């Protein structure tokens, strides 16, 4: 899997978790624990996305 396709897959999963969080927040019997778990997963994905994006960006030497 190329870096671009891996990033695209991570971003797709990130968006899916965002939608799931929104659904949970609007559901009357939603679990706070479930929402926290989803937010942690979303944050972990975001951190991985940012790390991969930083790794693919060439660094400038001073």
C-alpha positions in Angstrom: 0.0 0.0 0.0 1.4 3.4 -1.0 1.7 6.2 1.5 -1.0 8.2 -0.2 -3.5 5.3 -0.2 -2.6 4.6 3.5 -3.2 8.3 4.4 -6.5 8.2 2.5 -7.6 5.1 4.3 -6.7 6.7 7.7 -8.6 9.9 6.8 -11.6 7.8 5.8 -11.6 6.0 9.1 -11.2 9.3 10.9 -14.3 10.7 9.2 -16.3 7.5 10.0 -15.4 7.8 13.7 -16.5 11.5 13.6 -19.9 10.5 12.2 -20.2 7.8 14.8 -19.4 10.3 17.5 -22.1 12.6 16.1 -24.6 9.8 16.1 -23.8 8.9 19.7 -24.1 12.5 20.9 -27.6 12.8 19.4 -28.8 9.5 20.7 -30.7 9.8 24.0 -29.2 6.6 25.5 -25.6 7.1 24.4 -22.8 6.0 26.6 -20.3 8.6 27.8 -17.7 5.9 28.0 -18.4 4.9 24.3 -18.0 8.6 23.3 -14.7 8.9 25.1 -13.5 5.7 23.5 -14.4 6.9 20.1 -12.7 10.3 20.7 -9.5 8.5 21.7 -9.6 6.4 18.6 -10.2 9.5 16.5 -7.3 11.4 18.2 -4.9 8.4 17.7 -5.8 8.3 14.0 -5.3 12.1 13.7 -1.9 11.8 15.3 -0.9 9.0 12.9 -2.1 11.0 9.9 -0.1 14.1 11.0 3.0 12.0 11.6 2.8 10.4 8.2 2.2 13.7 6.5 5.2 15.2 8.4 7.4 12.2 7.3 6.5 12.7 3.7 7.2 16.4 3.7 10.8 17.2 2.9 12.6 19.0 5.6 14.6 22.1 5.0 18.1 22.3 6.3 19.3 25.6 7.8 
